[in-house]
Amino acid sequence: MNATAVPAQSAPTPFPTPRPAAREQEIHAMQRTLTPTSSRQHQDEIQFRIILGVTYPFFLIAAVAQRLAPAGASDARRLPAQRRSVFAEAKAMAVQAIPFAFMG
């Protein structure tokens, strides 16, 4: 009998095959489009974080003072709301107030 040689199938390698250079450039171009395209928007985000970091201690003091202040008569009639931590309350106050710095 004549046995014909059947080419053996190559086993898949655990290592990925290298990508062509054009494909690498295409991937990098797509990643660039996912980042903020406007440098102005990026600057605003950085400024917002800086202002948040600077003003947070003041809002933390205000949140603590608000907790320590005795409840008024109008507060006693309201149903008790679910309370956040003092730190979360300070951050919420800061995030609500800071956008006013960017108006104008």
Sequence and secondary structure as in RCSB ss.txt:
>XXXX:A:sequence
MNATAVPAQSAPTPFPTPRPAAREQEIHAMQRTLTPTSSRQHQDEIQFRIILGVTYPFFLIAAVAQRLAPAGASD
ARRLPAQRRSVFAEAKAMAVQAIPFAFMG
>XXXX:A:secstr
             SS     HHHHHHHHHHHHHHS   HHHHHHHHHHHHHHHHHHHHHHHHHHHHHHS   HHH
HHS       HHHHHHHHHHHHGGGGG  
